[in-house]
Amino acid sequence: MTILTLSYRAIESRVAFINWKIIYSVSILFLLLMLVFYVFLVNELTEGAYLIKNYDKEIKMLFQENKNLEANFAQAQFLGQVTAKAKELSFEKTTNIKYIKILESSLAKAVINK
């Protein structure tokens, strides 16, 4: 017999001693472990996507609130400037209204009628 044949028989005899029940059990256990790990990762991914969606909504709401606050600030600043200018020019709040009567022979009446 040749060396190749002897080494084949040695390998064949070792293969016969392998306990296939243990290999199958370990394989099934490994597959179940991988399945549990897969479910865990999918759950984490879904939770992350949900959090990102909620954070995007919150960011949009904060941007809208920021725009409203900027508009209110600009309006308040403008009104503050107008109030300061009115005080500077000594404007007063009106208490009564007086209308100017246009006479029959006035130049303004002649321009309005044209």
SULTAQUI-V527255 format. One record per residue. N is the residue number from 1. RES is the residue in three letters. PHI is phi in degrees with one decimal (none if undefined). PSI is psi in whole degrees, -180 to 180 (* if undefined). D_FIRST is the distance of its C-alpha to the first C-alpha in Angstrom with 2 decimals. Layout:
# SULTAQUI-V527255
n=N res=RES phi=PHI psi=PSI d_first=D_FIRST
n=N res=RES phi=PHI psi=PSI d_first=D_FIRST
This chain:
# SULTAQUI-V527255
n=1 res=MET phi=none psi=149 d_first=0.00
n=2 res=THR phi=-90.5 psi=169 d_first=3.70
n=3 res=ILE phi=-65.9 psi=-36 d_first=6.71
n=4 res=LEU phi=-62.4 psi=-43 d_first=8.22
n=5 res=THR phi=-65.6 psi=-41 d_first=6.42
n=6 res=LEU phi=-64.7 psi=-42 d_first=6.99
n=7 res=SER phi=-68.0 psi=-33 d_first=10.39
n=8 res=TYR phi=-65.0 psi=-43 d_first=11.19
n=9 res=ARG phi=-66.4 psi=-34 d_first=10.89
n=10 res=ALA phi=-68.0 psi=-41 d_first=13.01
n=11 res=ILE phi=-67.0 psi=-41 d_first=15.45
n=12 res=GLU phi=-62.7 psi=-37 d_first=15.66
n=13 res=SER phi=-71.6 psi=-33 d_first=16.58
n=14 res=ARG phi=-69.5 psi=-38 d_first=19.17
n=15 res=VAL phi=-64.9 psi=-33 d_first=20.66
n=16 res=ALA phi=-67.2 psi=-25 d_first=21.25
n=17 res=PHE phi=-87.4 psi=-2 d_first=23.41
n=18 res=ILE phi=-72.3 psi=132 d_first=25.69
n=19 res=ASN phi=-89.5 psi=103 d_first=29.13
n=20 res=TRP phi=-69.2 psi=-28 d_first=30.25
n=21 res=LYS phi=-63.5 psi=-40 d_first=33.82
n=22 res=ILE phi=-66.9 psi=-42 d_first=34.30
n=23 res=ILE phi=-63.1 psi=-44 d_first=33.05
n=24 res=TYR phi=-65.2 psi=-41 d_first=35.40
n=25 res=SER phi=-63.5 psi=-45 d_first=38.23
n=26 res=VAL phi=-64.2 psi=-39 d_first=37.91
n=27 res=SER phi=-63.7 psi=-46 d_first=37.76
n=28 res=ILE phi=-64.6 psi=-41 d_first=40.87
n=29 res=LEU phi=-61.6 psi=-43 d_first=42.62
n=30 res=PHE phi=-64.0 psi=-42 d_first=41.87
n=31 res=LEU phi=-64.2 psi=-42 d_first=43.21
n=32 res=LEU phi=-64.1 psi=-41 d_first=46.32
n=33 res=LEU phi=-62.1 psi=-42 d_first=46.87
n=34 res=MET phi=-66.1 psi=-36 d_first=46.64
n=35 res=LEU phi=-64.7 psi=-44 d_first=49.08
n=36 res=VAL phi=-63.5 psi=-43 d_first=51.56
n=37 res=PHE phi=-62.2 psi=-40 d_first=51.27
n=38 res=TYR phi=-62.9 psi=-46 d_first=51.90
n=39 res=VAL phi=-62.3 psi=-42 d_first=54.98
n=40 res=PHE phi=-61.0 psi=-45 d_first=56.25
n=41 res=LEU phi=-66.4 psi=-39 d_first=55.91
n=42 res=VAL phi=-64.6 psi=-40 d_first=57.63
n=43 res=ASN phi=-61.9 psi=-44 d_first=60.40
n=44 res=GLU phi=-64.1 psi=-40 d_first=60.86
n=45 res=LEU phi=-64.4 psi=-43 d_first=60.96
n=46 res=THR phi=-64.6 psi=-42 d_first=63.56
n=47 res=GLU phi=-63.4 psi=-40 d_first=65.64
n=48 res=GLY phi=-64.0 psi=-42 d_first=65.57
n=49 res=ALA phi=-64.3 psi=-39 d_first=66.67
n=50 res=TYR phi=-64.1 psi=-43 d_first=69.47
n=51 res=LEU phi=-64.2 psi=-41 d_first=70.66
n=52 res=ILE phi=-62.4 psi=-42 d_first=70.68
n=53 res=LYS phi=-62.4 psi=-44 d_first=72.72
n=54 res=ASN phi=-66.1 psi=-40 d_first=75.22
n=55 res=TYR phi=-66.2 psi=-36 d_first=75.51
n=56 res=ASP phi=-63.6 psi=-42 d_first=76.17
n=57 res=LYS phi=-62.0 psi=-44 d_first=78.96
n=58 res=GLU phi=-65.1 psi=-38 d_first=80.41
n=59 res=ILE phi=-64.0 psi=-43 d_first=80.31
n=60 res=LYS phi=-62.1 psi=-42 d_first=82.16
n=61 res=MET phi=-64.5 psi=-40 d_first=84.77
n=62 res=LEU phi=-67.5 psi=-37 d_first=85.24
n=63 res=PHE phi=-62.3 psi=-43 d_first=85.64
n=64 res=GLN phi=-64.5 psi=-43 d_first=88.28
n=65 res=GLU phi=-63.8 psi=-38 d_first=90.06
n=66 res=ASN phi=-63.4 psi=-43 d_first=89.96
n=67 res=LYS phi=-62.0 psi=-42 d_first=91.58
n=68 res=ASN phi=-63.4 psi=-42 d_first=94.28
n=69 res=LEU phi=-66.6 psi=-38 d_first=94.95
n=70 res=GLU phi=-64.3 psi=-42 d_first=95.19
n=71 res=ALA phi=-64.7 psi=-43 d_first=97.66
n=72 res=ASN phi=-64.4 psi=-40 d_first=99.70
n=73 res=PHE phi=-64.9 psi=-44 d_first=99.71
n=74 res=ALA phi=-63.3 psi=-41 d_first=100.86
n=75 res=GLN phi=-66.5 psi=-43 d_first=103.57
n=76 res=ALA phi=-65.8 psi=-39 d_first=104.74
n=77 res=GLN phi=-65.7 psi=-42 d_first=104.80
n=78 res=PHE phi=-64.3 psi=-45 d_first=106.82
n=79 res=LEU phi=-64.2 psi=-36 d_first=109.24
n=80 res=GLY phi=-64.2 psi=-40 d_first=109.62
n=81 res=GLN phi=-66.9 psi=-41 d_first=110.52
n=82 res=VAL phi=-64.9 psi=-43 d_first=112.99
n=83 res=THR phi=-63.5 psi=-43 d_first=114.60
n=84 res=ALA phi=-63.9 psi=-41 d_first=114.91
n=85 res=LYS phi=-66.3 psi=-38 d_first=116.46
n=86 res=ALA phi=-64.6 psi=-40 d_first=118.87
n=87 res=LYS phi=-67.6 psi=-37 d_first=120.01
n=88 res=GLU phi=-64.1 psi=-38 d_first=120.35
n=89 res=LEU phi=-87.9 psi=4 d_first=122.59
n=90 res=SER phi=61.4 psi=41 d_first=124.57
n=91 res=PHE phi=-74.7 psi=152 d_first=123.83
n=92 res=GLU phi=-127.3 psi=155 d_first=125.09
n=93 res=LYS phi=-76.1 psi=135 d_first=124.14
n=94 res=THR phi=-76.7 psi=142 d_first=126.62
n=95 res=THR phi=-106.8 psi=-32 d_first=128.79
n=96 res=ASN phi=-144.2 psi=159 d_first=130.73
n=97 res=ILE phi=-110.9 psi=133 d_first=130.58
n=98 res=LYS phi=-118.5 psi=128 d_first=133.53
n=99 res=TYR phi=-95.8 psi=146 d_first=133.63
n=100 res=ILE phi=-91.4 psi=128 d_first=135.52
n=101 res=LYS phi=-89.8 psi=132 d_first=138.04
n=102 res=ILE phi=-93.8 psi=126 d_first=138.37
n=103 res=LEU phi=-74.1 psi=159 d_first=141.96
n=104 res=GLU phi=-63.2 psi=-33 d_first=143.06
n=105 res=SER phi=-99.0 psi=14 d_first=144.07
n=106 res=SER phi=-82.8 psi=157 d_first=141.06
n=107 res=LEU phi=-68.3 psi=-35 d_first=138.86
n=108 res=ALA phi=-64.0 psi=-36 d_first=135.66
n=109 res=LYS phi=-67.0 psi=-37 d_first=137.01
n=110 res=ALA phi=-68.2 psi=-38 d_first=137.71
n=111 res=VAL phi=-70.2 psi=-40 d_first=134.14
n=112 res=ILE phi=-66.4 psi=-38 d_first=132.61
n=113 res=ASN phi=-73.1 psi=-19 d_first=134.70
n=114 res=LYS phi=-71.2 psi=* d_first=133.63
